[in-house]
Amino acid sequence: QVQLVESGGGLVQPGGSLRLSCAASGTIVGITTMGWYRQAPGKQLELVARITNDGNTNYADSVKGRFTISRDNAKNTVDLQMSSLKPEDTAVYYCNVVRFRWPTTYDSWGQGTQVTVSA
């Protein structure tokens, strides 16, 4: 089982920046993709960004050019640098880790961290 601890959320003004961090511990053998999802009030959970263990990344169209995901495989951490934040980025952000141990894929989720973008 993987435990995920997130940090870095908070309140920021439009145009500002925040950095989210997530550290994985526990049964970390077989981790493949690490990523961030978010859920705004009244909306579905959506992918923000994810990164594979060889560095390939995917971003939601709404955050391309503003957010950057990175990971440290030695430390089992994944970060999300968020810049030029907009009010519509307000949501609870969840760290996600996918682990593969043949033949099963396991999904682990963090507890969520609130990001509020408001003047």
VMD Tcl script that draws the C-alpha trace (Angstrom):
set ca {
  {0.00 0.00 0.00}
  {1.20 3.50 -0.87}
  {0.77 6.44 1.46}
  {0.73 9.91 -0.08}
  {1.31 13.15 1.78}
  {0.51 16.40 0.00}
  {1.55 19.92 0.86}
  {1.59 23.39 -0.59}
  {-2.02 24.42 -1.08}
  {-3.43 27.71 0.05}
  {-4.92 31.03 -0.94}
  {-3.35 33.04 -3.73}
  {-4.34 36.04 -5.78}
  {-5.08 35.74 -9.50}
  {-1.82 35.75 -11.42}
  {0.08 34.30 -8.50}
  {1.94 31.03 -8.10}
  {1.83 28.00 -5.86}
  {3.82 24.80 -5.69}
  {2.20 21.53 -4.64}
  {4.30 18.61 -3.43}
  {3.45 14.98 -2.86}
  {5.63 12.37 -1.21}
  {4.99 8.65 -1.57}
  {5.95 6.08 1.02}
  {5.13 2.49 1.87}
  {4.97 -0.09 -0.91}
  {6.54 2.02 -3.64}
  {7.97 -0.74 -5.82}
  {6.37 -0.68 -9.24}
  {5.28 2.98 -9.28}
  {4.69 4.06 -12.86}
  {2.65 7.24 -13.33}
  {2.41 10.03 -10.76}
  {0.04 12.90 -11.20}
  {-2.34 15.53 -9.95}
  {-6.09 15.72 -10.29}
  {-8.50 18.34 -9.07}
  {-12.13 18.70 -8.20}
  {-13.92 22.01 -8.06}
  {-17.22 22.40 -6.20}
  {-20.03 20.84 -8.19}
  {-17.69 19.49 -10.84}
  {-16.18 16.13 -11.64}
  {-12.68 15.08 -10.81}
  {-10.36 15.99 -13.67}
  {-6.78 15.29 -14.61}
  {-4.47 18.27 -14.22}
  {-1.12 16.72 -15.11}
  {0.70 13.42 -14.91}
  {4.20 12.16 -15.51}
  {5.50 8.69 -16.23}
  {8.58 7.20 -14.65}
  {10.57 8.00 -17.79}
  {9.49 11.63 -17.79}
  {6.65 11.76 -20.32}
  {4.02 14.30 -19.34}
  {0.37 15.02 -20.04}
  {-1.45 18.23 -19.16}
  {-5.03 19.33 -19.24}
  {-5.52 21.90 -22.00}
  {-6.65 24.44 -19.42}
  {-3.28 24.42 -17.63}
  {-0.82 24.01 -20.50}
  {1.84 26.68 -20.42}
  {0.99 27.62 -16.83}
  {1.59 24.45 -14.82}
  {4.66 22.24 -14.76}
  {4.80 18.75 -13.27}
  {8.04 17.16 -12.16}
  {9.09 14.12 -10.19}
  {12.08 12.82 -8.32}
  {12.21 9.06 -8.71}
  {14.89 8.69 -6.04}
  {12.74 10.48 -3.46}
  {9.37 9.26 -4.79}
  {8.00 12.76 -4.96}
  {5.94 14.61 -7.52}
  {5.55 18.38 -7.64}
  {3.18 20.68 -9.47}
  {4.39 24.22 -10.08}
  {1.39 26.41 -10.80}
  {1.81 29.88 -12.26}
  {-0.51 32.54 -13.65}
  {-3.25 31.12 -11.49}
  {-6.86 31.91 -12.34}
  {-10.00 31.81 -10.19}
  {-11.13 28.79 -12.21}
  {-8.11 26.87 -10.89}
  {-9.77 26.89 -7.47}
  {-10.29 23.28 -6.43}
  {-9.14 20.52 -4.14}
  {-6.02 19.02 -5.69}
  {-5.29 15.32 -5.25}
  {-2.03 13.51 -5.75}
  {-2.34 10.19 -7.58}
  {0.13 7.35 -7.92}
  {-0.28 4.33 -10.14}
  {1.61 1.20 -9.23}
  {1.85 -1.93 -11.32}
  {2.59 -5.34 -9.92}
  {1.72 -7.91 -12.52}
  {-1.07 -8.51 -13.25}
  {-2.69 -5.79 -11.13}
  {-2.64 -2.00 -11.34}
  {-3.10 -0.12 -8.08}
  {-4.31 3.47 -7.71}
  {-3.44 5.47 -4.61}
  {-4.75 8.92 -3.70}
  {-3.68 11.65 -1.35}
  {-6.04 13.34 1.07}
  {-6.32 16.45 -1.07}
  {-5.10 20.00 -0.63}
  {-7.21 23.10 -1.19}
  {-6.10 25.70 -3.70}
  {-8.10 28.92 -3.72}
  {-7.43 31.64 -6.26}
  {-9.17 34.83 -5.25}
  {-8.58 38.53 -4.92}
}
mol new
graphics top color blue
foreach p $ca { graphics top sphere $p radius 0.5 }
foreach p [lrange $ca 0 end-1] q [lrange $ca 1 end] { graphics top cylinder $p $q radius 0.2 }
display resetview
